């Protein structure tokens, strides 16, 4: 009598298993690395994130555990569940890339960003309110505080998110 998990593991080819495991590992480590880089620039370098920067992190926060779940599924011989998890991780990485492209476009002036963190903002008046607004520091979404080779952090995130999307989908497409 054969054990069902062993039988399903035996039917999963080593090539598919390796491809899914590799892609899940790359996505988990790459997304965690992107978050670590964002936290480094925030906490060590002192670049405060704007609202769009914070939104770009959300798919990574969700994508890392999903990529780890995909690894557990591969280890358990559940290639179908691993494909689903990798597809979901890929969709999340694509969302992060989309948000990063949107943000980078705002920084380059290709389109207008949210009024909460772009442009001049709403006109307000009043005694203490005006004083409070003058002292408040609003992190702008339309100004890149740091660039390397002409790309801002949002630009680099667009590349990272796009690359992780390709890797996740490559693993999700693996079949026996």
Rosetta blueprint (number, residue, H / E / L):
1 X L
2 X L
3 X L
4 X H
5 X H
6 X H
7 X H
8 X H
9 X H
10 X H
11 X H
12 X L
13 X L
14 X H
15 X H
16 X H
17 X H
18 X H
19 X H
20 X H
21 X H
22 X H
23 X H
24 X H
25 X H
26 X H
27 X H
28 X H
29 X H
30 X H
31 X H
32 X H
33 X H
34 X H
35 X H
36 X H
37 X H
38 X H
39 X H
40 X H
41 X H
42 X H
43 X H
44 X H
45 X H
46 X L
47 X L
48 X L
49 X L
50 X L
51 X H
52 X H
53 X H
54 X H
55 X H
56 X H
57 X H
58 X H
59 X H
60 X H
61 X H
62 X H
63 X H
64 X H
65 X H
66 X H
67 X H
68 X H
69 X H
70 X H
71 X H
72 X H
73 X H
74 X H
75 X H
76 X L
77 X L
78 X L
79 X H
80 X H
81 X H
82 X H
83 X H
84 X H
85 X H
86 X H
87 X H
88 X H
89 X H
90 X H
91 X H
92 X H
93 X H
94 X H
95 X H
96 X H
97 X H
98 X H
99 X H
100 X H
101 X H
102 X H
103 X H
104 X H
105 X H
106 X H
107 X H
108 X L
109 X L
110 X L
111 X L
112 X L
113 X L
114 X L
115 X L
116 X L
117 X L
118 X L
119 X L
120 X L
121 X L
122 X L
123 X L
124 X L
125 X L
126 X L
127 X H
128 X H
129 X H
130 X H
131 X H
132 X H
133 X H
134 X H
135 X H
136 X L
137 X L
138 X L
139 X L
140 X L
141 X L
142 X L
143 X L
144 X L
145 X L
146 X L
147 X E
148 X E
149 X L
150 X L
151 X E
152 X E
153 X H
154 X H
155 X H
156 X H
157 X H
158 X H
159 X H
160 X H
161 X H
162 X H
163 X H
164 X H
165 X H
166 X H
167 X H
168 X H
169 X H
170 X H
171 X H
172 X H
173 X L
174 X L
175 X L
176 X L
